[in-house]
Amino acid sequence: MKPAPVMLWCRDLTGGGGSERQLMEVAKALDRSRFAPQVGCFHLGDTALQDLRQHQVPVHQFQLTSLKSPRALAAAWNIFRHLRRERIALAHAFDYPSSCIILPIAHYAGVPVVLDSQRGSPKLTPSNYRRWQVWADTKAQGIVTNSAALQQELADEYHVPARKLRVCPNGMHAAGFHTNARPVPSSQRPAALANASLVIGCIAMWRPEKDLLTLINAFAQVSPLHPGLKLVLVGAGPVEANLRERVRELSLTESVVLEPFTPDPAPWHAAIDIFVLPSLSEAMSNSLMEAMASGAAVIASAVGGNRELVTPEVHGLLFPAGDKQALAACLTRLIDDPELRARLGSAAAKLLQEQYSIEAMAERMGAIYDEFLAGG
């Protein structure tokens, strides 16, 4: 039997976003005896193009910036013709901008299986996309989430039928983040952290739902008691001004470092001894997974996929979202107990290496594809 032609879609392949990275890893790792993957996008960068080509994954860029653009109809027609010409058996959209466009086109092009992804709570989808996505999802046979918590949310709050829902947790190359020595020697840290006695940090987009203000407030409580302690926030986003203002208000400018987004977070993960993800809403965080793989001791809010990754007192600590006092208590425990930090970090790294590999993710996604191609 010939491998089934499958096409994975994402709006933007120019940066290092989580959905983009997961799509590329799935496309590269799918079993080629069962699937012939190709990738479609609207914005394409050289790095993604070269990476996919090296793994013999064809990439197709379609010039479409907006559904309101005069070129939208022509782009939709080109996508329609491509799906028909290539006899695509399964089309899978990995983000909401592409799902709003691809799902209906694939449906009307007669693609046998059309799948969507939900990689974050629908509450966080911009309002101008939300209605489009709800309509587009009616054209999909299935919706793949990256956490059981998000699957449950879709079933309970959005009444998505259970027959349409599947879970495929994120995967990653854990070995690329592992760090043996903690604290990392000053000579191996980024210059801004060179003199820190211990580094607390978070690598995440600076958006309201990440609730980084709670982390800054908790850090303000513990830092006076621990000279040389530093907090580093790596990212970018709409709440940057709020974060900087709060740091100034708390007189923390000497101990809090705000660094811009980087497509290569590994050096920052290596420098962070205690990683904190204080999100108010979370599906399955790539950044939390990377921190766990690096061997850092992690603290996460007890929401969504965080609870699936972090078993309390085994792989890290959990605290109630938004509770700065509880977070400060968790920080104090880990700052004062290096043996606990080492134990939690080691267990977390082992978990990521054994259960959240790229191979495990690709095999799970392949099983989902097989199931729907066989008739669901």
Buried (B, 14 or more C-beta within 10 A) or exposed (E): EEBBBBBBBBBBBBEBBBBBBBBBBBBBBBBEEBBBBBBBBBBBBEBBBEBBEEBEBBBBEBEBEEBEEEEBEEBBEBBBEBBEEBEBBBBBBBBBBBBBBBBBBBBEBEBBBBBBBBBBBBEBBEEEBBEBBEEBBEBBBBBBBBBBBBBBBBBEEBEBEEEBBBBBBBBBEBEEBBBEEBBBEEEEBBEBBEEBEBBBBBBBBBBBBBBBBBBBBBBBBBBEEBEEBBBBBBBBBEBBEBBBEBBEEBEBEEBBBBBEBBEEBBBBBBBBBBBBBBBBBBBBBBBBBBBBBBBBBBBBBBBBBBBBBBBEEEBBBBBEBBBBEBBBBBBBBBBEEBEBBEBBBBBBBBBBBEEBBBEBBBBBBBEBBBEBBEEE
